[in-house]
Amino acid sequence: MATPFRPAQDSGLNCCTRCMTTAASSAPSTFRGASSCRRPTRAFAAKTHALVPPHSQCASTAAAGFLPAASGASSSANPFRRNTTMGATCIISVNDHQVLMDFIRAHVEYLRGDKVCLGHWYPDYTHKGRMILYSYPHRPVRRRLLQLLPMFLYHRWVAKRERSDAAVHAALNAFFREHQVDVILAEFGTTGAQIYRCARALDIPLVVHFHGHDAHRESLVAQHRERYKEMFDYAFGIVSVSHFMTEALIRLGANPSKIVYNPYGPREYFFENKPDYRSTLLAVGRFTDIKAPYLTLMAFKLLLEECPGAKLVMAGDEELTECCKTLAKVWGIAGQVSFLGAVKHTEVLPLFTQACCFVQHSVTPSYGDAEGTPVAILEAGAAGLPVVATRHAGINDTVVHGRTGFLVEERDVIGMKNYLRKLIEDKALCRTMGENARQHIRENFNMERHIACLQGVIDSARNQCQP
């Protein structure tokens, strides 16, 4: 079994981190400042950001110096070895999605070097629970006085008057200088759209990591369309988690030469799971329009007519939960369905142990939203479960039809029912497909690959800004 990929230091999203390395490599970084940073040339971007086929992005770009060497290389080329000349990476994210936050937390844990994190929305960014507008006021003369105020008084009397772009840029400038930030990683395109003007004004390179709805939801895209275009022009790199998303970003105006395909990877402990392949179907995900849990429930209702001993476990919550519970009662299948509600990410693994397959019926709703690369499907495959899902967005990248699971068209509940029956009635097929899924995910979607690819983008952005 592969050696687990471990962080240098456990860290949350509201703290600074420093890799634990040898004393010789722990010298403080030298901040180069905005005046010494220059935009990457288009020629370099075109050379190093070429769009390539799936799962070969990291290998192809490594030859051009875009990525660190593979993890199996010698220690002198180790992609996770600390570079003593680099500053800190500022990771900016909104803490609004529990599962995706685990992958953003992995960026904090595993990316090389110093990291400093900002949370919340522009202009109210916070660091370690404190607004940077409070900690780094626009007018230096007032700084000491403002910091004497309790936070609740600051919010009541001062915050609304101190939220101008000039105040935010000044606070961010002071924050970035204090923490020696020389690259910004914006988690979600909407975060990039909010921060790019400040990054451009300070001449700090920007890497934008899209995750799903930020590239697909029509209302959100329409709201940020013009900012996206300017952000695409300034950003050094744009990270896409599916080929479907890459096409959407190009339609929005992103230069294909800047886009890097870099899907997620599950945590190592999922690969150690040993399913018992009992006649239980598992669905894990938010009860939202895009996940369409009622269609999963409908396919299960049809399945029970042919396989009355089957069970369905649904973990998740949000606006469609009560609707699905009501349907289960009306259809007379409530006794065969377990609604677990929201579960912590660390509590998902035991559910994979007690199932024969994973099911997800994602659809494109009328307002145009779509998945990125569904995290739960990656984890299910790593855990040794075959997946029955829809041909939707990034799911097409992760499930190999007929080998690691089965795919149906969106809203084809009869087709989904037929494949679920096939797996429930053939446990040997479940095991074979489950092991195929585990191998497929390990080879193409592992965490180390994801981190190495993202590290390469950040390193290239940083190197182009060195004097």
N, C-alpha and C positions, 0 to 999 in steps of 0.2 A: 504493500500500500504506500502511496506517495506520502512524503513527509508533510504534515499539516503546515499550512501557511499561516504564520503567527505574526501578530503585530509586535513592534518593538516595545510598545508601552500601551496599556489600556487607557483609552481617553474618550471623553464625551465630545459633544458638539459645541460646547461653550468654553473650551479651554485651549490653551496653547500646548503644543507638543514638541518634543525634541527627541530625535532618535537616540537610543542608548547604544553608543559605539565606543571605540577606544578613546583614551584621553587624547591621543594625537590627532584624532579627527573631530574633536569637539570644540575646536576654536570657534568663536563667534563669527557669524557671517558679516561681511562688510556691505552696508546698504549703499547702492550706487546712486540712488536718487533719481528724480524725474529728468533732470538735465542731462544725465548720461545715457538715458534709455532712448532707443530709436525704434521706429516701427519696422517690422520685418518686411523685406522687399517682396514684391509680387513674384519675382523670379524664384526666390527661395521657397515661398509658399507653394508655388506650382510644382516645384521639384520634390518637395518633401511631403505634401499632403495628397498625393494622387489617390483617387478612389480605386479600390482594388476589390477582387472577389471576396466572398465571405470567408472568415477565419484565416485569411492570409494577410490581413492588414498589418499586423505586427511584424511578421517575418519579412514582408516586402519593404516596409519602410525602415527596418533596422539597417538594411544594406546602405541606405542613403544617409545614415547617421541620425535618423529621426527618432529612433528608439534605442534604449539600452540593449545590451546583449541579452540573450536568453538566460533564464535562471540557472541553466546547467553549465554556463561558461565558467571560466576561471575567476577567482576572487577579484582579480584586478579589473574585471569587466562586469562584476556583479551589479545588476540594475538596482539593487536595494542598498548599495554601499553609499554612505553619506558623502556628498560633495561639499567640501569645506568652504568653497567660494560662493555658494548660493545663499540668497536671502530666504525669507519665509514665503510660503504659499498661503494666501488668504482664501479660505473656503467660505462662500456665502450661500446660505440655504434658508428655506422656509420650512419649519418643522411641522408639516401638515400631512404627512403620509407615513404611517408607522413602518410598513414593509420597505418602502423606498428609503426611509431614513436609516435602515440598517445598512444599506449599501453606501449611503453617504457617510455613515459612521465608519464604514470600512475604508473609505477614502482618507478619513482623518487618521485611522489607525495604521494603514499600510503604506501610504505615500511617503516617499523618502524625505527626510529633512524636517525643518521646522514648519508647523502649521499653526495658523491662527484663525479662529472661526467667528463669523458674524451671523446672527440669526435675525428673524423677523423681516418685515418689509421695508423698502425704501419709503420715507427717509428715516424711519425709526429703527435702524439697525441696533442690535444689542450685542455686547460682548460680556460674557460671564454674568448675564442677567441685568446689565446696566446699559442704558442708551448711550451711544457714543456722543450724541449731541449734548448729553449731560456731562460726560467725562472730558470732552474736547470742545468747549464752547467756541463759537465763531469769533467773539471779541475777547482777546486774551486778558484785557483789563478786568473783565467781569468773571473770568474763569474761577478765581479763588472764591469769590462771593457765591457764585452759583453752586459750587461744590459743597458749600456749607448748608445748602438747603436739603431737607429730606426729599427723597424721590417723589413722594406723593404731592408735595408742594411744588416741586419743579414741574410736574405734569400739569398741575392745575393753573399755575401762574405764568410759566415761561415757555413750555414746550411748543405751543401753537405758534408763538411769535418767532421761534428759533428754527423753524423747519424749512427755510428757504433753500434753494439749490446751492447758493453761495455758502450758507452755514453748513450744509451737509458736506459739500466738497472740502471745506476747510477742516471739518472734523475728521473726515476720512483721510485727508492728507496727513494730518497730525498722527492719526492712528497708524497709518501705513508706515510712516517714518519711524515711529516709536518701535514698531514690531518688525521693521526691516523687510517689509513686503515688496517683492519684486515680480510676482505673478499673482493674478486673481483667477480663481476657479469659481465660476458662477454655476451653481446647481439649479437647473431649470432655465429654460430660455427666457421666461418672464423676469427672472432675477438678472440675467444678462442685459435685458432691455432696460432695466432700471439703473444698472451700475455702469454701463459702457461709457456714458458721457463723462463721468468722473474719472474712469480709467483712462480715457482719451486725454482729458485735461491734464492728468498727472503723468501721462505717457508710460503707463504700466500695462504690459501685455495682458490680454484677456483670453481665457479659454472658457467656452460656454458648453455645458453638458445638458443636453435635452433628455427628457425622461418619458414623455408620453403625451398627456393632454396639452402641454405647452407647445406642441407642434401640430396637434390635430383638431382641438376643439375650435370650431369655427368662430364662435363669439369671442373667445380669448385671442385667437389669431388676428381677427379683425381689429380688436382693441389695440394690439401691439404691432400691427403690420408695418407702419412707417418706422417705428423704433427698431423693429427686427432688421429692416433693410440697412439702416445705419450701423446697427450692431454687427451684422454680417460683414460689413465693409471693414470695420475696425478689428474685429476679433481675430486673433492669431489662429485659433483652432476651434472647430465646432464638432462636438461629440454626438454621434447618433447611435442609438441602441438597436436599430433594426433597419433592414433595407427599405421597408415600407416608409419608415420615418425619413431616411435619406432622400427618397424621392419627394416627400412632402417638403422638406427643407429647401431642396433645389427649386421647387415651384414657388416657394416664398421668397426666393431671391438669393439664397446662399450660393457662394461659389463652390462648385463640386470639389475643387482642388483643396479647399480648406476642411472638408468634411472627413472625419475619421469614424469608421464603423467599429464600435467597441461595445458589444453586448455585455450584460452583467454576468456574474458567476456566483454560484451558491457557496455558502460556507462549507468548509471541509467536512464537518460532522454529518452533513446530509449523505455523503457517500458511504458512510459506515452503517446506514440503516439496513435492516433485514426484514422486509415485509413478510407477513404470514399469509397473505393472499386470500384472506377470508372473503366471503361474498358481500363486501362492503365497498361502496363507492365513496370517494372523498372529493369534496369541493371546498376550496379555501379561497376566500376573496371578499371584497366589499360587496354589499348588496346594492349595486348601483345599476343604472341603465346599461352601461357598457359591458358589465359582467352578465347581465340578464339571468339572474339566478332562477327566475320563474320558468325559463325555457329548460334549464337543467332539471327543474322539478317536474316539468311536463314530460320530458323524455323518460324520467324515472317512473312516472305514473304509467306510461305505456309499457315500460319494462316489467313492472309488477304483474301485469296481465299474463306474462309468459314466464317470469321468474319470481314467484311470490315470496321466496325466501330472501330476496335481496334487501340490503339496507343502504341508506344514504346518510352520510354525515356532512353537514354544511357548517363551516366555521366562517364567521364574518358578521358584519352588522352594517348599518346605515339605512337609507330611506325606504328600501324595498323589503326590509325584514318582515314587517307585519303583514304585508301583502302576501309574501310567500308562506307564512304561517297560516294565514287564512285559507289560501289555496289548498294547502295540505289537509286542512280540516274538511273543507268542502269536498275534496276529491276522495276523502276517506283513507288517506295514506299517512296520517300524522303519526301512527304507531311505528311506521317504518323509516321515519325521517327524524334525525336528531339535529336540532338547531343549537349550536354551541354559543352563539353570539361572538363578540370580538374576543380573539385570543392573542396573547403575546406571541411575538415571533419565535421566541425560544420554546414555546409550548406546541409548536406545529409538528415537530419531528415525531413525537409519539403517535400522532394521528396517521402519519405515513406508514407506521409499523403495522397498523391494524386495518389495512385496505388492500384491495386487489388492483385498483386503478384510480387515476385522478381524472376528474371531469370538469370542463369549463366551457361554457357556451357564450363566448364573447361575441358581441354584435356591434355594428356601427349605428348609433342612434340617429334620429332625425336631425339633430344639431351637429352632427359630423365629427364626434369624438372617436378616438381609437386608442388601443393599447400601444405601449412601447414594446418591450420584451417582457412578458408576464413573469414576474419573479417566482410565483408559486409553481408555475409549470417547470421552470428550471430546477427548482428544489425537488419537485416530485420525480422528475427524471433522474436526478442525482441520487434520490432515495430508492431507486429501483422499481418505480411504478410506471407502467405504460400510461399514456395520456390520450384521452378522447376529447377533442376540442374542435373549434371551428377554424376555417381558413380565414384568419383575421389578422391583419397587420403583422407584428413580430412573431406571432405564433407559427407562421409559416417557416420561419428560420429555425425554430427550436424542435419541432416535431417532424420526424421523417415518416410519412404515411406508409403504413404496412410494415415498418421495421421497429420504430420506437413507440408507436401508437397509431391512432386513426384520426383523420380530419374529415369534417363534413362542412357543407356550405352553411353560412349563417342562417339561423332559424329553421334548419332541417332537423327537427326533433325526432322524426321517424328514423332518419339515417343514424342519428346519435344513439337512439334506442337499440338499433340493430347491432352496432359495434359494441355497445355495453353488454348486450346479451352474449355476443361472441366471446368476450373476455371472461364473463362470469361463468360460462359453461366450459371453459377450457383454461384451467389453471396453469397447465404447462405453457400455453401461449402467453399467459400473464408473466410468468417467470422469464421466458425467453425475451419478450419485448421489454420487460423491466430491466434486464441486464444490458440489453442493447441501448436502452435509454441512458442508463448509468454511464456506459462507455462513451456514448455520443456527447453527453454533457461534460464529462471529464476532459475529453479531447478538445472540445470546441468552445466551452463556456465556463471554464474554471476561473476562480477568483484571481489566481496569480497572473493569468493572461490579461484579465481585465485591468488589474493594477499596473502591470508593466506597460501596457499600451497607453494608459492615461498618463503614467509617469513620463513616457517618451514625449507626449505632446507638451507637457508642462516644461520639461527640460529644454526642448527645442525653443519654446517661447522665451524662456529665461536666457538661453545662450544668445539669441538674436538681439538681446538688449544689453549685452555686455559691451563696455566701451572698447 
